[in-house]
Amino acid sequence: MKRYPKISILHISDLHKNDEDDFRNLYQSMKDDCERIEQQGLLKPNIIVVSGDLIKGGTQDEIKQQYKEVKVFLEDLVDYYLNGDKSRIVIVPGNHDVDWNVSKKLMKPIPNGSPEEQGNYIKMLNLFLLEKVHNVRWNWGDQKLYSFELGIEYNSRFQQFSEFYKAFYGDRSYSLMPREQYEIFDMPTYNICFVGFNSCYLNDHINKVGQIYPTCVSLAKTSVKEKVNQGRILVAVWHHNASGRPMTNNYLDNRILNPIIDMGVHIALHGHQHYSGVVEEYHNAFKRGKLLMFSTGSLYGATETLSYGASRQYNILEMEQEYDKLRLSIHLREDCNPAEYGIPTWGDGKIKEIGESSWETTLPLPVQPFDDMQLSDSINRGLETGNYTEAIELLREKAAEDKVARKMMLDLMMKGKLYNDIISYIGDPQTDEDALLVIKAASELNDKDINARVKAYRGIKTSQSAHIRKMVDYL
């Protein structure tokens, strides 16, 4: 199995600086901090992720100027960390990258003076409350209902971001069509592939909700299928956090998370909430997949944009292949100044959920291609035709001594719906991972005798996993 270089990701977000602050000061502070973290044993980042809110916003002239400034700053980062290689920086838009001037111009109050107008007003309000229309907004500020036309002009909320994007990358462009607002950043040297989503679909000066256009996920899944077969680590990037306080709605509609997991994504990076955190893994009890979502704080925000008690922050994520596992660690860097100052002083921060500056975990490594050409061809044929018999038999010969072959064999058995074979091969499971496979196979067979046998397995009865105990309850 091929070995890949260790990955170190500089994850920054919410750059929206004050007018009086200078990106040159921020850049120098980050260079100084990079030297410090290298002395602590961390690797200098070889990939950069920017998860939205590049600018603060304002008039269209102010927006244009802000993008000019942030372009220079990001190019400086690319030169320092990536030796000028822009193919290793991932950028997605955030809500501050939405041009409110466009939506304010488009939206018109729905009249409710005459009886006929009142009838239409109530109709449109009901459709809005039932989420049946996308072009109606209720504004609590003036307590009025607004409508507008969805189309090219509304989509031009991202025109200035798109112009920045093209100017920055040169060989990439950013579509104004919602269904095309996803980007694939494949980095085969590091065996990693990023999928960047726009979580500001339908976001404007009134609607603060985070949404990803569903078709983007479907199209992205097709685009990365070959990368999945090649064993890439898939990482999704968007702007909004996936949960929020009860009285707020400016977070992601998380119904999109299961389709993203189905793509083969198990790691996601975002910003928006202005503090670094490791969100509890998201998973569905009936799915084998899970998603770890890592957020980073505001890189250069000031008092009015930072959450109460939060400081400027950024993250370093390190990933390293360890046989069939991926070792992942997150390290939080935080501005140690007691009040915002034009030149941050970076040091160890505290991840909100755990109160530590770093956290480590392991994830299953995506199944890697085999050097055995006959086996690789057989697996690829099976993936194309749905007939995995030949590949399973070839893998069975290697499974006793090769953990990767064993995992691939069981995966193909699951894809081929060979549920009895899975239960027979594993028997009484010795690991929680095998226990989950056996329970999943039994639940698909839905046979009382098999369910009773599986429940009696010692490896399942004695498991300390709450997830396994929950799944057993459904048998």
Backbone hydrogen bonds, N-H to C=O, Kabsch-Sander energy under -0.5 kcal/mol:
donor,donor_aa,acceptor,acceptor_aa,energy
7,I,319,M,-2.9
9,I,317,L,-3.4
10,L,8,S,-0.5
10,L,47,I,-2.9
11,H,9,I,-0.8
11,H,315,N,-2.5
12,I,10,L,-0.7
12,I,49,V,-2.8
14,D,52,G,-2.0
15,L,53,D,-1.6
16,H,53,D,-1.2
21,D,18,N,-1.1
25,N,22,D,-1.2
26,L,22,D,-1.3
27,Y,23,F,-2.9
28,Q,24,R,-2.1
29,S,25,N,-2.0
30,M,26,L,-2.0
31,K,27,Y,-2.1
32,D,28,Q,-2.4
33,D,29,S,-1.9
34,C,30,M,-2.2
35,E,31,K,-1.7
36,R,32,D,-1.4
37,I,33,D,-2.7
38,E,34,C,-1.9
39,Q,35,E,-1.4
40,Q,36,R,-1.1
41,G,38,E,-1.2
42,L,37,I,-2.5
46,N,8,S,-2.4
47,I,8,S,-1.5
48,I,88,R,-2.4
49,V,10,L,-2.8
50,V,90,V,-3.4
51,S,12,I,-2.1
51,S,49,V,-0.6
52,G,50,V,-0.7
52,G,92,V,-0.6
63,I,59,T,-2.7
64,K,60,Q,-2.1
65,Q,61,D,-2.0
66,Q,62,E,-2.5
67,Y,63,I,-2.3
68,K,64,K,-1.6
69,E,65,Q,-2.0
70,V,66,Q,-2.5
71,K,67,Y,-2.1
72,V,68,K,-1.6
73,F,69,E,-1.9
74,L,70,V,-2.7
75,E,71,K,-2.2
76,D,72,V,-2.0
77,L,73,F,-2.1
78,V,74,L,-2.5
79,D,75,E,-2.3
80,Y,76,D,-2.2
81,Y,77,L,-3.1
82,L,77,L,-0.6
82,L,78,V,-1.6
83,N,79,D,-0.6
84,G,78,V,-2.1
85,D,82,L,-1.7
86,K,84,G,-1.1
88,R,85,D,-1.4
89,I,86,K,-1.2
90,V,48,I,-2.7
92,V,50,V,-1.9
97,D,94,G,-1.5
98,V,95,N,-1.2
99,D,157,R,-2.1
100,W,98,V,-1.0
102,V,99,D,-1.1
103,S,99,D,-0.9
104,K,100,W,-2.7
105,K,101,N,-1.4
106,L,102,V,-1.7
107,M,103,S,-2.0
108,K,147,S,-2.4
110,I,145,L,-3.3
118,Q,114,S,-2.7
119,G,115,P,-2.0
120,N,116,E,-1.9
121,Y,117,E,-2.6
122,I,118,Q,-2.5
123,K,119,G,-2.0
124,M,120,N,-2.7
125,L,121,Y,-2.5
126,N,122,I,-2.4
127,L,123,K,-2.2
128,F,124,M,-2.3
129,L,125,L,-2.5
130,L,126,N,-2.0
131,E,128,F,-1.4
132,K,127,L,-3.0
133,V,127,L,-0.7
137,R,146,Y,-2.6
139,N,137,R,-0.5
139,N,144,K,-2.7
140,W,138,W,-0.7
143,Q,139,N,-1.3
144,K,139,N,-1.2
146,Y,137,R,-3.4
147,S,108,K,-2.4
148,F,135,N,-1.6
150,L,148,F,-0.6
155,N,151,G,-2.6
156,S,152,I,-1.0
156,S,153,E,-0.5
157,R,154,Y,-1.5
158,F,155,N,-1.7
159,Q,156,S,-1.9
162,S,158,F,-2.9
163,E,159,Q,-2.3
164,F,160,Q,-2.2
165,Y,161,F,-2.9
166,K,162,S,-2.3
167,A,163,E,-2.2
168,F,164,F,-2.7
169,Y,165,Y,-2.7
170,G,166,K,-2.2
171,D,169,Y,-1.6
175,S,173,S,-0.6
180,E,177,M,-1.9
181,Q,178,P,-1.5
182,Y,180,E,-1.7
183,E,196,G,-2.1
185,F,183,E,-0.5
185,F,194,F,-3.1
186,D,184,I,-0.6
187,M,192,I,-2.7
190,Y,187,M,-1.5
191,N,188,P,-0.8
192,I,187,M,-1.6
193,C,233,I,-3.0
194,F,185,F,-2.7
195,V,235,V,-2.7
196,G,183,E,-3.0
196,G,194,F,-0.5
197,F,195,V,-0.5
197,F,237,V,-3.1
198,N,181,Q,-1.4
199,S,93,P,-0.5
199,S,197,F,-0.8
201,Y,198,N,-0.5
201,Y,211,Q,-2.0
203,N,200,C,-2.3
204,D,207,N,-2.3
208,K,206,I,-0.8
210,G,251,Y,-1.9
211,Q,199,S,-1.7
213,Y,198,N,-0.5
216,C,213,Y,-1.7
217,V,213,Y,-0.7
217,V,214,P,-0.9
218,S,214,P,-1.5
219,L,215,T,-2.8
220,A,216,C,-2.5
221,K,217,V,-2.3
222,T,218,S,-1.6
223,S,219,L,-2.1
224,V,220,A,-2.1
225,K,221,K,-0.5
225,K,222,T,-0.7
228,V,224,V,-2.6
229,N,225,K,-2.1
230,Q,226,E,-1.2
231,G,228,V,-1.7
232,R,227,K,-2.3
233,I,191,N,-2.2
234,L,232,R,-0.6
235,V,193,C,-2.4
236,A,267,I,-2.4
237,V,195,V,-2.5
238,W,269,L,-2.0
248,T,245,R,-1.9
251,Y,249,N,-1.1
252,L,241,N,-3.6
253,D,210,G,-2.4
254,N,252,L,-1.0
256,I,253,D,-1.3
257,L,254,N,-1.4
260,I,256,I,-1.5
261,I,257,L,-2.5
262,D,258,N,-2.4
263,M,259,P,-0.7
263,M,260,I,-0.7
264,G,261,I,-2.0
265,V,260,I,-1.3
266,H,234,L,-1.0
267,I,234,L,-0.7
268,A,292,L,-2.5
269,L,236,A,-2.4
270,H,294,F,-2.2
271,G,239,H,-1.7
273,Q,271,G,-1.7
277,G,295,S,-1.3
279,V,277,G,-0.6
279,V,293,M,-2.2
282,Y,291,L,-2.9
284,N,289,G,-0.5
287,K,284,N,-2.2
291,L,282,Y,-2.6
292,L,266,H,-2.5
293,M,279,V,-0.5
293,M,291,L,-0.6
294,F,268,A,-3.1
294,F,292,L,-0.6
295,S,277,G,-2.3
296,T,270,H,-1.4
299,L,13,S,-2.3
300,Y,14,D,-1.1
305,T,302,A,-2.0
306,L,302,A,-1.7
310,A,307,S,-2.4
313,Q,298,S,-2.1
314,Y,333,R,-2.0
315,N,11,H,-2.2
316,I,331,H,-2.3
317,L,9,I,-2.3
318,E,329,S,-2.7
319,M,7,I,-2.4
320,E,327,R,-2.2
322,E,325,K,-3.2
325,K,322,E,-2.1
326,L,363,L,-3.3
327,R,320,E,-2.9
327,R,325,K,-0.5
328,L,326,L,-0.6
328,L,361,T,-2.9
329,S,318,E,-2.4
330,I,359,W,-2.6
331,H,316,I,-2.6
332,L,357,S,-3.0
333,R,314,Y,-3.0
334,E,347,G,-2.9
335,D,312,R,-2.6
336,C,345,T,-3.8
346,W,344,P,-0.5
347,G,334,E,-1.9
349,G,332,L,-2.1
351,I,356,E,-3.9
352,K,276,S,-1.7
354,I,351,I,-1.0
355,G,351,I,-3.0
359,W,330,I,-1.8
361,T,328,L,-2.7
363,L,326,L,-2.2
365,L,324,D,-2.5
373,M,371,D,-0.7
376,S,372,D,-2.7
377,D,373,M,-2.9
378,S,374,Q,-2.2
379,I,375,L,-2.6
380,N,376,S,-2.5
381,R,377,D,-2.5
382,G,378,S,-2.2
383,L,379,I,-2.4
384,E,380,N,-1.6
385,T,381,R,-2.7
386,G,382,G,-3.0
388,Y,386,G,-0.7
392,I,388,Y,-2.7
393,E,389,T,-2.1
394,L,390,E,-2.0
395,L,391,A,-2.4
396,R,392,I,-2.2
397,E,393,E,-1.1
398,K,394,L,-0.6
398,K,395,L,-1.0
399,A,395,L,-1.8
400,A,396,R,-0.6
401,E,398,K,-1.2
402,D,398,K,-1.9
403,K,401,E,-0.5
406,R,402,D,-2.3
407,K,403,K,-2.4
408,M,404,V,-2.5
409,M,405,A,-2.6
410,L,406,R,-2.3
411,D,407,K,-2.3
412,L,408,M,-2.4
413,M,409,M,-2.3
414,M,410,L,-2.1
415,K,411,D,-2.5
416,G,412,L,-2.6
417,K,414,M,-1.2
418,L,413,M,-3.1
419,Y,417,K,-1.4
422,I,418,L,-1.7
423,I,419,Y,-2.0
424,S,420,N,-2.5
425,Y,421,D,-2.6
426,I,422,I,-2.4
427,G,423,I,-2.4
435,A,431,T,-2.2
436,L,432,D,-2.4
437,L,433,E,-1.5
438,V,434,D,-2.5
439,I,435,A,-2.6
440,K,436,L,-2.6
441,A,437,L,-2.6
442,A,438,V,-2.6
443,S,439,I,-2.6
444,E,440,K,-1.8
445,L,441,A,-1.9
446,N,442,A,-2.4
447,D,442,A,-0.5
451,N,447,D,-2.9
452,A,448,K,-2.3
453,R,449,D,-2.1
454,V,450,I,-2.7
455,K,451,N,-2.5
456,A,452,A,-1.2
457,Y,453,R,-0.6
457,Y,454,V,-1.1
460,I,457,Y,-0.8
461,K,457,Y,-2.6
462,T,458,R,-2.3
463,S,460,I,-0.8
469,R,465,S,-2.2
470,K,466,A,-2.2
471,M,467,H,-2.1
472,V,468,I,-2.5
473,D,469,R,-1.3
474,Y,471,M,-1.1
475,L,472,V,-1.5
